[in-house]
Each structure stands twice: as structure tokens, then as C-alpha cells.
Amino acid sequence: MDSLDGLKAELLAAVTAAADGAALEEFRVAALGKKGRITGLMKQLGSLDPEARKERGAALNQLKDDIAAALDARQTALRAAALAARLEAERIDVSLPIRPEVTGRIHPISQTIDELTAIFADMGFSVAQGPDIEDDFNNFTALNIPPEHPARQMHDTFYLPDAADGTKRVLRTHTSPVQVRTMRSVKPPIRIIAPGRTFRSDYDMTHTPMFHQVEGLVIDEATHMGHLKGCLIEFCRAFFDVDDLPVRFRPSFFPFTEPSAEVDIGCARERGTLKLGNYGDWLEILGCGMVHPKVLEMSGIDSTRYQGFAFGMGIERIAMLKYGIPDLRTFFEADLRWLKHYGFVPLDVPNLAQGLTR
Ligand code: DAH
């Protein structure tokens, strides 16, 4: 019987010579496939006598295993080499400066949220969140707006089907329910802002069905209206970057605060343009007040011990004012030309040390 050593050497050399996956597969079929050389030798075993068949069979099996192992090893090596070649070809130098013309832009809403967060964070506020789909109770009742209260009509609410347990649900019409969720889940002192999406069924130049608000809430034992005023005056001047910006508090009404106020900032309206500053005219930008004792009690806070203030403002509105964006609806049209014009460079993260916008 001829030795298999020569054949083995020949086959191993062919494995090593296979330059890619396709060549390797071709070799595998030629050696181990149905009509392959080793398979052919196996088929001849039947003509041998039992003793010789046993010996030859074992040798052929060994050969088959050796060749299969060599194939595997070669395949692994070829894959590793292909990956290395690809990594080399697609190598990027991460230390190169970015090319501004190919980077995306930060949407003015995101930018404005980052800016106001930087200002309030500096005053010791943290950021709280709540869900877009809210219980009717948190959105209204817990804020002292009981069923049938006229304020409910003003909200143009999107009502949703009841939850499985019968809970009435809405798309939140303001960020104020985050006040309720926060008071229920953490103990005073509380100092939070809650930026987020809000929804009302309304659409024109100044209303979109989805828009953004930021809510603020401060609760502790000694906070009073003076703190509310100081905090919001400071915010307005920092945000609009006008040191002597006039800020005025005008008595108003909200069910969840008592007393309540609306805040106006100084401006000038000249030939269709708006300028912020000490020019004698006024523009309303937010609502605020001392949290109503009933609201505190409904969220499990002892109103004889704790008090505080809250405020809420529209994020699109202050963004439009600061960046001169004339039409609210354009915020949500996803027009790349608009975003290129009004958007912000991603690496300029707003912070108070370097200025909010550069
Ligand atoms: N939730 C009010 C709205 O959507 C805004 C608001 C006003 C929030 C006064 C407050 C507040 O927390 O004190 O119109």
C-alpha cells in the first residue's frame, strides 16, 4: 500500500498556497468534497481485506482530520489578514481637527435647553423629568385644576384612552406635572428645573401641537417672593445676555400659585423688529408664583412648614426672541437649510465660564 505522506505534504502545501477564501473553498471541495481526492481514497477501502482496511482507514481518517485542521487554521489566518488590511485602509486619524462644513448642527431648542440648564445649574438647580403621557390627575387635579375647572378648557388637551386600570390619561399640556411628581418622590428642600415636550391641539404662526416648556420649582422652609424675583431677574439677564435688562412682575392668575405673576422684559418694537433692553416697551415671557398651599398638600408636603415658588416658560418663545427666529412652525420642519442657518456648532457646549454662545 502506498504511503499517504506524499499526498499529505502536497495537500498541506496547497492549503498554504490558497490566497483567499474562494481558493480555500475550491481546495476543500477538491480534497474533501464528494468527489474529492481523500473521499475517493476512502471509497477504495471496500476492496481491501479487513486487516489492511482497518489500518488504511485509520490513516485516511487521520489525513482527513489533519487537512481539515489546516483548512481551519488557514481560514482564520486569511480572515485576520483581511480585517487587518481593511483596518489599515479605513484608518482615521482621530487627532485631526474636524471639518466644520461637514459637521451637523445643534437644533436651537437643544441649544436653548443647554443654555438655560447651565444658568439654573449654576444657581443650584438640578434637572427633573416626567413622561409625555401623563395622568389627568397630575396634569390638572393635583395642580388645583379640578374637573370642570375653566382652566382645563384653555389647555386644548389631547385626551388619550384610559389606562388598563381606568386611569385617565392625556398628553401633558404643560411641564407643571413634573412639580407634582417631584414633590411626591423627594423630600424638601427641592430645587429643580424640568425642560421637556408639551402638547396642545392648536396650530398657527405662534402655536404648534408639540412645543417645549421648562418648569422650575423651589421648595424649602424659608423661600419667599423675593427669592422668586431675584432668581428670575438673574435668569433673564444671563439668558438674554443684557446686564441691565428691565424685568417686571405683573400680577396674574394661575390655579397652582398664589400670588401669581407674569414676567415681562424690556424691549423696543421698531419697524417690525424687536430689540431687548431698556427701551420703554414690554414683552411677556413667563408665568410664576408662590406654590399654592393646596398643591403642596395634594403632593404630601406640609404647607405649614414648607413653601416655595414655581415658574414655567415656553422654550421656543425665548429661543425665538434671543435668536431672531420669526416663525415657530419652522422649528419642526426639519429643513436642513434652516438648521444650517439657525443651528449651533456641536463643540460649543454652553457654559457660563466661556459665555453661553460664541
Ligand atoms: N403651566 C403654565 C402654562 O403652561 C406655566 C406656569 C405658570 C408654570 C406659572 C408655573 C407657574 O409653574 O408658576 O401656561
Residues whose N, C-alpha, C, O or C-beta is under 5 A from the ligand:
A	BS01	DAH	T173 H174 S176 G216 F254 T257 G287 C288 G289 A310 F311 G312
